[in-house]
Amino acid sequence: MSTIDQQFVEYIVKTLVNNPDKVVVEREIDERGVLLSLSVDPEDVGRVIGKRGATAQSIRTLLRVLGTKNGARYNLKVVNTDEEGGAPRPVEREVVSEEVQEETEDGGDIAEKTREELADLDDLEI
């Protein structure tokens, strides 16, 4: 059974990739919060990460918004499954500085910045 955060990431990623049936999001809870491990077809890894990690960072920002709403702390790890062995291996991992961790704990600065970014998106004419 998938949780709302897993369904959220799956929905976003499945719209980006060519092989949506191979998208798998695993959820793990530890002392640092909720870790979502995203596995996609090797052909789609570049689409999920994006140029200079922009797409993956955008997904993380959306997860941060979801976390603010739910009172949880999320991290996303993109893993690549080798076709031969099927063993997942990390592709990219977000490194969070102590300064960002402190801001996240009280929720103020991150939440305010996210609200400002979302307000800017509302101004876009699409």
N, CA, C and O of each residue as an XYZ file, in Angstrom:
504
protein
N       0.836     -1.182      0.000
C       0.000      0.000      0.000
C       0.882      1.247      0.000
O       1.770      1.383      0.841
N       0.641      2.136     -0.923
C       1.436      3.358     -1.051
C       0.884      4.458     -0.159
O      -0.325      4.577      0.040
N       1.793      5.253      0.370
C       1.391      6.419      1.142
C       1.226      7.604      0.200
O       1.596      7.528     -0.971
N       0.675      8.688      0.707
C       0.410      9.855     -0.133
C       1.705     10.431     -0.714
O       1.714     10.903     -1.851
N       2.795     10.394      0.057
C       4.060     10.925     -0.450
C       4.613     10.061     -1.578
O       5.153     10.590     -2.550
N       4.485      8.751     -1.464
C       4.926      7.868     -2.539
C       4.091      8.081     -3.800
O       4.632      8.148     -4.904
N       2.786      8.187     -3.634
C       1.900      8.410     -4.772
C       2.204      9.748     -5.445
O       2.154      9.859     -6.670
N       2.517     10.751     -4.644
C       2.840     12.076     -5.146
C       4.073     12.036     -6.052
O       4.053     12.562     -7.165
N       5.154     11.403     -5.561
C       6.389     11.309     -6.348
C       6.164     10.446     -7.589
O       6.625     10.791     -8.677
N       5.462      9.335     -7.430
C       5.179      8.469     -8.582
C       4.432      9.234     -9.668
O       4.768      9.124    -10.847
N       3.433      9.998     -9.284
C       2.630     10.750    -10.247
C       3.506     11.730    -11.034
O       3.417     11.803    -12.260
N       4.342     12.472    -10.331
C       5.211     13.457    -10.984
C       6.183     12.771    -11.933
O       6.318     13.170    -13.089
N       6.858     11.736    -11.441
C       7.908     11.079    -12.216
C       7.325     10.331    -13.418
O       7.918     10.343    -14.497
N       6.190      9.693    -13.245
C       5.596      8.944    -14.361
C       5.235      9.849    -15.530
O       5.197      9.393    -16.673
N       4.971     11.119    -15.265
C       4.678     12.043    -16.362
C       5.945     12.479    -17.088
O       5.871     12.981    -18.210
N       7.114     12.292    -16.460
C       8.378     12.726    -17.056
C       9.071     11.658    -17.891
O       9.795     11.985    -18.831
N       8.860     10.388    -17.563
C       9.668      9.311    -18.135
C       8.983      8.620    -19.319
O       7.778      8.757    -19.530
N       9.788      7.873    -20.084
C       9.263      7.085    -21.204
C       8.744      5.723    -20.771
O       7.925      5.120    -21.464
N       9.217      5.234    -19.628
C       8.819      3.914    -19.130
C       8.166      4.045    -17.757
O       8.779      3.686    -16.751
N       6.929      4.554    -17.696
C       6.293      4.790    -16.390
C       6.017      3.522    -15.594
O       5.878      3.575    -14.372
N       5.935      2.378    -16.276
C       5.687      1.124    -15.566
C       6.886      0.672    -14.740
O       6.747     -0.212    -13.894
N       8.062      1.260    -14.965
C       9.266      0.868    -14.219
C       9.591      1.835    -13.082
O      10.648      1.726    -12.461
N       8.697      2.771    -12.807
C       8.902      3.726    -11.710
C       8.483      3.061    -10.405
O       7.356      2.584    -10.266
N       9.418      3.038     -9.447
C       9.149      2.461     -8.130
C       9.652      3.438     -7.067
O      10.785      3.914     -7.135
N       8.801      3.729     -6.092
C       9.188      4.603     -4.986
C       9.085      3.793     -3.699
O       8.007      3.332     -3.323
N      10.227      3.628     -3.029
C      10.259      2.920     -1.754
C      10.404      3.935     -0.636
O      11.098      4.941     -0.785
N       9.751      3.672      0.478
C       9.715      4.618      1.594
C      10.388      3.988      2.817
O      10.151      2.827      3.149
N      11.223      4.778      3.467
C      11.949      4.314      4.642
C      11.975      5.460      5.661
O      12.234      6.607      5.298
N      11.715      5.157      6.905
C      11.737      6.172      7.949
C      12.924      5.905      8.863
O      13.133      4.780      9.318
N      13.712      6.970      9.128
C      14.826      6.849     10.057
C      14.865      8.089     10.939
O      13.916      8.873     10.951
N      15.952      8.268     11.672
C      16.056      9.390     12.605
C      16.096     10.748     11.908
O      15.804     11.767     12.533
N      16.451     10.778     10.630
C      16.516     12.042      9.889
C      15.214     12.385      9.178
O      15.093     13.475      8.618
N      14.248     11.492      9.186
C      12.971     11.753      8.536
C      12.593     10.635      7.586
O      12.937      9.474      7.810
N      11.884     10.986      6.529
C      11.398     10.019      5.552
C      12.316     10.055      4.333
O      12.534     11.112      3.740
N      12.847      8.896      3.968
C      13.692      8.773      2.785
C      12.885      8.056      1.712
O      12.432      6.928      1.908
N      12.711      8.717      0.585
C      12.043      8.107     -0.560
C      13.111      7.758     -1.588
O      13.824      8.635     -2.077
N      13.219      6.474     -1.912
C      14.175      6.007     -2.910
C      13.424      5.774     -4.209
O      12.491      4.973     -4.267
N      13.839      6.478     -5.240
C      13.170      6.437     -6.531
C      13.989      5.604     -7.504
O      15.152      5.910     -7.766
N      13.379      4.552     -8.039
C      14.024      3.714     -9.057
C      13.276      3.899    -10.367
O      12.047      3.840    -10.412
N      14.035      4.122    -11.428
C      13.454      4.274    -12.758
C      14.275      3.453    -13.735
O      15.354      2.967    -13.397
N      13.762      3.301    -14.942
C      14.490      2.624    -16.001
C      15.798      3.388    -16.257
O      15.796      4.619    -16.240
N      16.913      2.682    -16.494
C      18.189      3.370    -16.741
C      18.112      4.423    -17.849
O      18.827      5.425    -17.806
N      17.254      4.200    -18.831
C      17.089      5.148    -19.924
C      16.482      6.478    -19.439
O      16.691      7.520    -20.062
N      15.737      6.436    -18.335
C      15.013      7.610    -17.845
C      15.709      8.364    -16.719
O      15.205      9.395    -16.274
N      16.836      7.885    -16.257
C      17.519      8.530    -15.127
C      17.844      9.988    -15.440
O      17.660     10.860    -14.591
N      18.317     10.252    -16.633
C      18.660     11.625    -17.016
C      17.458     12.552    -17.009
O      17.573     13.720    -16.637
N      16.313     12.043    -17.414
C      15.093     12.853    -17.407
C      14.679     13.221    -15.985
O      14.223     14.335    -15.732
N      14.843     12.278    -15.063
C      14.435     12.513    -13.672
C      15.396     13.476    -12.984
O      14.966     14.333    -12.212
N      16.679     13.343    -13.254
C      17.659     14.221    -12.613
C      17.637     15.603    -13.266
O      17.686     16.614    -12.567
N      17.565     15.657    -14.581
C      17.507     16.930    -15.288
C      18.876     17.564    -15.436
O      19.871     17.081    -14.896
N      18.900     18.649    -16.177
C      20.147     19.361    -16.416
C      20.642     19.964    -15.111
O      19.944     20.748    -14.468
N      21.857     19.584    -14.731
C      22.498     20.023    -13.487
C      21.657     19.717    -12.250
O      21.753     20.417    -11.242
N      20.836     18.673    -12.326
C      20.040     18.253    -11.179
C      18.799     19.089    -10.929
O      18.181     18.978     -9.870
N      18.427     19.923    -11.887
C      17.313     20.853    -11.682
C      15.975     20.142    -11.472
O      15.189     20.548    -10.616
N      15.712     19.095    -12.237
C      14.432     18.402    -12.103
C      14.333     17.695    -10.762
O      13.310     17.792    -10.084
N      15.386     16.986    -10.374
C      15.386     16.309     -9.077
C      15.249     17.318     -7.943
O      14.547     17.056     -6.966
N      15.903     18.456     -8.059
C      15.806     19.484     -7.029
C      14.386     20.050     -6.960
O      13.898     20.365     -5.874
N      13.732     20.179     -8.092
C      12.350     20.658     -8.106
C      11.417     19.671     -7.411
O      10.518     20.074     -6.673
N      11.631     18.393     -7.646
C      10.828     17.371     -6.968
C      11.068     17.441     -5.467
O      10.130     17.306     -4.681
N      12.315     17.651     -5.065
C      12.633     17.780     -3.639
C      11.949     19.006     -3.026
O      11.482     18.959     -1.888
N      11.895     20.092     -3.783
C      11.217     21.292     -3.288
C       9.732     21.017     -3.072
O       9.163     21.432     -2.062
N       9.107     20.321     -4.014
C       7.702     19.964     -3.852
C       7.507     19.047     -2.644
O       6.518     19.169     -1.921
N       8.446     18.135     -2.431
C       8.367     17.263     -1.257
C       8.515     18.065      0.030
O       7.872     17.760      1.034
N       9.354     19.079      0.000
C       9.531     19.936      1.168
C       8.222     20.644      1.514
O       7.881     20.796      2.687
N       7.488     21.077      0.478
C       6.185     21.701      0.688
C       5.224     20.693      1.317
O       4.521     21.013      2.275
N       5.198     19.481      0.776
C       4.352     18.426      1.327
C       4.741     18.135      2.772
O       3.878     17.921      3.624
N       6.041     18.128      3.042
C       6.525     17.884      4.393
C       6.122     18.972      5.360
O       5.802     18.690      6.515
N       6.131     20.213      4.902
C       5.708     21.328      5.745
C       4.236     21.165      6.111
O       3.838     21.399      7.252
N       3.443     20.764      5.137
C       2.014     20.565      5.367
C       1.760     19.406      6.337
O       0.883     19.493      7.197
N       2.529     18.328      6.196
C       2.314     17.120      6.998
C       3.192     17.040      8.242
O       3.085     16.084      9.011
N       4.048     18.020      8.448
C       4.936     17.994      9.612
C       5.998     16.914      9.514
O       6.407     16.355     10.532
N       6.451     16.611      8.306
C       7.466     15.571      8.097
C       8.653     16.164      7.351
O       8.557     17.222      6.729
N       9.756     15.465      7.428
C      10.969     15.889      6.728
C      11.318     14.825      5.691
O      11.564     13.668      6.031
N      11.337     15.233      4.421
C      11.557     14.292      3.327
C      12.926     14.473      2.673
O      13.474     15.574      2.619
N      13.450     13.367      2.184
C      14.639     13.381      1.345
C      14.382     12.407      0.199
O      13.771     11.355      0.390
N      14.848     12.761     -0.971
C      14.654     11.927     -2.153
C      16.006     11.447     -2.651
O      16.939     12.233     -2.821
N      16.096     10.144     -2.881
C      17.311      9.558     -3.441
C      16.926      8.860     -4.734
O      16.030      8.017     -4.753
N      17.608      9.217     -5.810
C      17.368      8.573     -7.101
C      18.360      7.429     -7.227
O      19.570      7.628     -7.122
N      17.839      6.230     -7.452
C      18.706      5.061     -7.612
C      18.502      4.484     -8.995
O      17.421      4.589     -9.576
N      19.551      3.874     -9.515
C      19.506      3.264    -10.837
C      19.582      1.757    -10.654
O      20.434      1.264     -9.915
N      18.710      1.028    -11.313
C      18.742     -0.427    -11.241
C      19.505     -0.959    -12.446
O      19.115     -0.734    -13.591
N      20.610     -1.678    -12.168
C      21.359     -2.294    -13.259
C      20.494     -3.351    -13.923
O      19.817     -4.128    -13.250
N      20.521     -3.372    -15.247
C      19.722     -4.358    -15.958
C      20.242     -5.768    -15.741
O      19.464     -6.722    -15.728
N      21.566     -5.911    -15.569
C      22.148     -7.241    -15.429
C      21.838     -7.845    -14.065
O      21.244     -8.919    -13.976
N      22.244     -7.148    -12.996
C      22.102     -7.720    -11.657
C      20.855     -7.295    -10.938
O      20.428     -7.961     -9.995
N      20.259     -6.205    -11.357
C      19.069     -5.734    -10.690
C      19.337     -5.074     -9.354
O      18.401     -4.787     -8.607
N      20.612     -4.825     -9.037
C      20.956     -4.227     -7.748
C      20.863     -2.713     -7.837
O      21.479     -2.109     -8.716
N      20.100     -2.085     -6.938
C      20.027     -0.628     -6.985
C      21.326      0.013     -6.540
O      21.986     -0.465     -5.617
N      21.684      1.095     -7.201
C      22.863      1.843     -6.785
C      22.516      3.324     -6.825
O      21.815      3.765     -7.736
N      22.993      4.098     -5.856
C      22.642      5.516     -5.809
C      23.176      6.254     -7.019
O      24.309      6.033     -7.444
N      22.356      7.129     -7.569
C      22.762      7.958     -8.686
C      23.144      9.331     -8.170
O      24.147      9.912     -8.585
N      22.341      9.835     -7.270
C      22.546     11.184     -6.768
C      21.973     11.239     -5.360
O      20.953     10.612     -5.074
N      22.624     11.985     -4.489
C      22.110     12.155     -3.135
C      22.233     13.616     -2.760
O      23.264     14.249     -2.985
N      21.188     14.128     -2.195
C      21.187     15.527     -1.786
C      22.015     15.681     -0.521
O      21.848     14.925      0.437
N      22.894     16.650     -0.522
C      23.692     16.943      0.651
C      23.097     18.193      1.284
O      22.995     19.240      0.645
N      22.707     18.069      2.543
C      22.074     19.172      3.245
C      23.060     19.732      4.249
O      23.572     19.007      5.103
N      23.324     21.027      4.144
C      24.259     21.649      5.070
C      23.604     21.820      6.429
O      22.382     21.741      6.545
N      24.426     22.057      7.476
C      23.898     22.252      8.815
C      22.987     23.473      8.860
O      21.985     23.471      9.576
N      23.324     24.508      8.108
C      22.524     25.729      8.084
C      21.115     25.436      7.579
O      20.136     25.909      8.156
N      21.009     24.662      6.510
C      19.700     24.314      5.961
C      18.946     23.421      6.927
O      17.731     23.558      7.070
N      19.647     22.500      7.599
C      18.993     21.628      8.566
C      18.389     22.441      9.699
O      17.273     22.156     10.134
N      19.107     23.455     10.188
C      18.583     24.288     11.261
C      17.344     25.034     10.797
O      16.367     25.128     11.540
N      17.368     25.569      9.578
C      16.214     26.283      9.046
C      15.026     25.342      8.916
O      13.889     25.736      9.171
N      15.284     24.106      8.520
C      14.215     23.155      8.307
C      13.570     22.756      9.621
O      12.356     22.559      9.673
N      14.359     22.632     10.693
C      13.819     22.204     11.972
C      12.769     23.175     12.497
O      11.723     22.744     12.982
N      13.027     24.470     12.409
C      12.018     25.408     12.888
C      10.971     25.692     11.814
O       9.899     26.214     12.121
N      11.268     25.356     10.568
C      10.296     25.442      9.492
C      10.062     26.836      8.945
O       9.441     26.972      7.891
N      10.523     27.856      9.602
C      10.209     29.228      9.220
C      10.792     29.646      7.893
O      10.041     29.983      6.977
N      12.093     29.637      7.757
C      12.735     30.166      6.563
C      12.403     29.357      5.314
O      12.103     29.935      4.270
N      12.450     28.052      5.404
C      12.165     27.196      4.257
C      10.709     27.374      3.822
O      10.428     27.503      2.630
N       9.789     27.382      4.781
C       8.377     27.513      4.452
C       8.104     28.868      3.792
O       7.367     28.942      2.809
N       8.690     29.924      4.323
C       8.472     31.259      3.758
C       9.048     31.358      2.353
O       8.416     31.921      1.459
N      10.246     30.814      2.154
C      10.869     30.848      0.825
C      10.032     30.054     -0.180
O       9.863     30.472     -1.325
N       9.514     28.917      0.255
C       8.695     28.095     -0.624
C       7.413     28.821     -0.995
O       6.979     28.768     -2.146
N       6.801     29.501     -0.028
C       5.587     30.274     -0.325
C       5.874     31.353     -1.363
O       5.076     31.573     -2.274
N       7.017     32.027     -1.223
C       7.395     33.065     -2.181
C       7.597     32.478     -3.571
O       7.160     33.060     -4.564
N       8.269     31.305     -3.645
C       8.494     30.660     -4.935
C       7.176     30.250     -5.581
O       7.004     30.400     -6.791
N       6.243     29.733     -4.778
C       4.946     29.335     -5.313
C       4.150     30.553     -5.768
O       3.431     30.478     -6.764
N       4.264     31.665     -5.061
C       3.585     32.891     -5.469
C       4.124     33.376     -6.814
O       3.366     33.860     -7.654
N       5.440     33.243     -7.012
C       6.043     33.622     -8.283
C       5.502     32.753     -9.424
O       5.300     33.237    -10.538
N       5.271     31.477     -9.140
C       4.744     30.573    -10.158
C       3.314     30.960    -10.543
O       2.921     30.794    -11.698
N       2.543     31.466     -9.600
C       1.173     31.893     -9.892
C       1.140     33.034    -10.896
O       0.172     33.187    -11.640
N       2.207     33.839    -10.917
C       2.263     34.987    -11.815
C       2.575     34.605    -13.265
O       2.395     35.417    -14.173
N       3.042     33.373    -13.483
C       3.388     32.926    -14.833
C       2.139     32.712    -15.674
O       1.140     32.178    -15.192
N       2.201     33.126    -16.913
C       1.092     32.891    -17.824
C       1.438     31.713    -18.716
O       2.342     31.794    -19.547
N       0.730     30.644    -18.542
C       1.023     29.414    -19.302
C      -0.119     29.132    -20.246
O      -0.082     28.146    -20.982
